[in-house]
């Protein structure tokens, strides 16, 4: 992405809640797989990101099986997927933990994808968004379901500058239940 001389680059944080998971008996929460609907929704979410021109430079993904499967299915839709880091700190993370991971990202990354879990992701979106477009905040406040995507943008030279209230929520998309194309 090119920027005007002297202007700070636009940073976009793309937040993707993992796709719908199954609840098999005797399986620990961290090990829960995707449900059939989740396996259908994750590729749809990927295509939605591509159509919205929100393909990431880097993905950070929870180590939980359902988050990893969401990433794998999403990334399989792109010709050349970006690098991914599976970070155990993203599992069951709250806003301070999520921000700590995001703040470590290199300034070279302009679009970052975060694949994780609620309630942390929903709270992160609500905390970071100082404003929104087209009522997107109200949509997140109502529900941030599985396979939901939120796109937050701000100008800045580093990810460390991303703090509560400093981003614009530019889009909310939900792949859940949409037909694959």
C-alpha positions as CSV (number, residue, x, y, z in Angstrom):
1,X,0.0,0.0,0.0
2,X,1.5,3.3,-0.9
3,X,1.1,6.4,1.2
4,X,1.5,10.1,0.5
5,X,4.8,11.6,1.3
6,X,4.8,12.3,5.0
7,X,1.5,10.6,5.8
8,X,1.5,7.7,8.2
9,X,0.3,4.4,6.7
10,X,-3.2,3.2,7.1
11,X,-3.2,0.2,9.5
12,X,-6.1,-2.2,9.4
13,X,-6.8,-4.8,12.0
14,X,-9.2,-7.5,10.7
15,X,-10.8,-9.4,13.5
16,X,-12.2,-12.8,12.6
17,X,-14.1,-14.9,15.2
18,X,-13.6,-18.6,14.6
19,X,-16.3,-20.4,12.7
20,X,-19.0,-22.5,14.4
21,X,-17.5,-25.3,16.5
22,X,-18.8,-28.6,17.6
23,X,-19.3,-29.7,21.2
24,X,-18.3,-33.4,21.3
25,X,-18.5,-35.2,24.6
26,X,-15.3,-35.6,26.4
27,X,-13.3,-33.2,24.2
28,X,-11.5,-30.3,26.0
29,X,-12.6,-26.8,25.0
30,X,-9.2,-26.1,23.4
31,X,-9.5,-29.2,21.2
32,X,-13.1,-28.7,19.9
33,X,-13.3,-29.1,16.1
34,X,-15.4,-27.1,13.7
35,X,-19.0,-28.1,13.2
36,X,-20.2,-28.8,9.6
37,X,-21.6,-25.2,9.4
38,X,-18.2,-23.9,10.5
39,X,-16.5,-25.8,7.8
40,X,-18.9,-24.2,5.3
41,X,-18.6,-20.7,6.8
42,X,-14.8,-20.3,7.1
43,X,-14.2,-20.3,3.3
44,X,-17.1,-17.8,2.8
45,X,-15.5,-15.5,5.4
46,X,-12.3,-15.7,3.4
47,X,-14.0,-14.8,0.2
48,X,-15.7,-11.9,1.9
49,X,-12.3,-10.6,3.0
50,X,-11.0,-10.8,-0.5
51,X,-14.0,-9.0,-2.0
52,X,-13.6,-6.3,0.6
53,X,-9.9,-5.9,-0.3
54,X,-8.9,-6.9,3.3
55,X,-6.4,-9.6,2.7
56,X,-3.8,-9.6,5.5
57,X,-0.1,-9.2,5.4
58,X,0.1,-11.4,8.5
59,X,-2.3,-13.5,10.5
60,X,-2.2,-14.2,14.2
61,X,-4.3,-17.2,15.2
62,X,-5.3,-18.8,18.4
63,X,-3.9,-22.3,19.0
64,X,-7.4,-23.8,19.6
65,X,-8.3,-26.4,17.1
66,X,-11.4,-24.5,15.9
67,X,-9.4,-21.3,15.3
68,X,-6.7,-23.1,13.5
69,X,-9.2,-24.9,11.3
70,X,-10.9,-21.6,10.6
71,X,-7.6,-20.2,9.5
72,X,-6.7,-23.2,7.4
73,X,-10.0,-23.2,5.5
74,X,-9.8,-19.4,5.0
75,X,-6.2,-19.4,3.9
76,X,-6.9,-22.2,1.4
77,X,-9.1,-19.8,-0.6
78,X,-6.3,-17.4,-1.3
79,X,-3.6,-18.0,-4.0
80,X,-0.8,-17.1,-1.7
81,X,-1.8,-16.9,1.9
82,X,0.1,-14.6,4.2
83,X,2.4,-15.9,7.0
84,X,0.5,-17.1,10.1
85,X,1.7,-17.2,13.7
86,X,-0.2,-19.5,16.1
87,X,-0.1,-17.8,19.4
88,X,-1.3,-19.6,22.6
89,X,-1.9,-16.2,24.2
90,X,-4.9,-15.6,21.9
91,X,-6.8,-18.5,23.4
92,X,-9.3,-17.2,26.0
93,X,-7.6,-13.8,25.8
94,X,-9.1,-10.6,27.2
95,X,-8.6,-7.1,25.7
96,X,-5.2,-6.3,27.4
97,X,-3.8,-9.7,26.3
98,X,-5.0,-9.3,22.7
99,X,-3.6,-5.8,22.5
100,X,-0.2,-7.0,23.9
101,X,0.0,-9.5,21.1
102,X,-1.0,-6.9,18.4
103,X,1.5,-4.4,19.8
104,X,4.3,-6.8,19.1
105,X,3.6,-6.8,15.3
106,X,6.2,-5.3,13.0
107,X,5.5,-1.9,11.6
108,X,5.9,-3.4,8.1
109,X,2.6,-5.1,8.5
110,X,-0.2,-2.8,7.3
111,X,-3.1,-5.3,7.4
112,X,-3.2,-7.7,10.3
113,X,-5.7,-10.6,10.7
114,X,-6.5,-11.8,14.2
115,X,-8.3,-15.1,14.5
116,X,-9.7,-15.9,17.9
117,X,-12.6,-16.2,20.3
118,X,-15.3,-14.3,22.1
119,X,-15.9,-12.5,24.4
120,X,-12.4,-11.1,23.9
121,X,-12.6,-10.3,20.2
122,X,-16.0,-8.5,20.6
123,X,-14.7,-6.5,23.5
124,X,-11.5,-5.6,21.6
125,X,-13.6,-4.3,18.7
126,X,-15.8,-2.3,21.0
127,X,-12.8,-0.9,23.0
128,X,-10.7,0.1,19.9
129,X,-13.5,1.7,17.9
130,X,-13.7,5.4,18.6
131,X,-16.2,5.8,15.8
132,X,-17.8,3.7,13.1
133,X,-19.3,3.8,9.6
134,X,-22.9,2.9,8.9
135,X,-23.9,1.8,12.4
136,X,-21.3,-1.0,12.6
137,X,-20.7,-0.5,16.3
138,X,-24.4,-1.1,17.1
139,X,-24.1,-4.4,15.1
140,X,-21.2,-5.6,17.1
141,X,-22.9,-4.5,20.4
142,X,-25.9,-6.6,19.4
143,X,-23.9,-9.7,18.5
144,X,-20.5,-10.8,17.2
145,X,-21.3,-14.3,16.1
146,X,-19.1,-17.1,14.9
147,X,-17.5,-16.3,11.5
148,X,-18.0,-12.6,12.1
149,X,-15.4,-10.1,10.7
150,X,-14.7,-6.6,11.9
151,X,-12.4,-4.3,10.2
152,X,-10.8,-1.5,12.2
153,X,-8.6,1.2,10.6
154,X,-6.3,4.0,11.8
155,X,-3.3,5.9,10.6
156,X,-0.1,5.3,12.5
157,X,3.5,4.2,12.1
158,X,3.3,1.3,14.5
159,X,0.8,-1.2,15.9
160,X,1.7,0.0,19.4
161,X,-0.2,3.2,18.7
162,X,-3.4,1.2,18.4
163,X,-5.1,1.9,21.7
164,X,-8.7,2.0,23.0
165,X,-10.8,4.6,21.1
166,X,-8.3,5.3,18.4
167,X,-9.7,3.2,15.5
168,X,-12.5,3.6,13.0
169,X,-14.7,0.5,12.6
170,X,-15.1,0.5,8.9
171,X,-17.0,-2.8,8.3
172,X,-18.7,-5.7,10.0
173,X,-19.4,-8.8,7.9
174,X,-20.9,-12.1,8.9
175,X,-20.2,-15.2,6.9
176,X,-22.5,-17.4,9.1
177,X,-25.1,-19.2,7.0
178,X,-24.1,-17.6,3.7
179,X,-24.0,-19.9,0.7
180,X,-20.5,-20.7,-0.6
181,X,-19.9,-19.5,-4.1
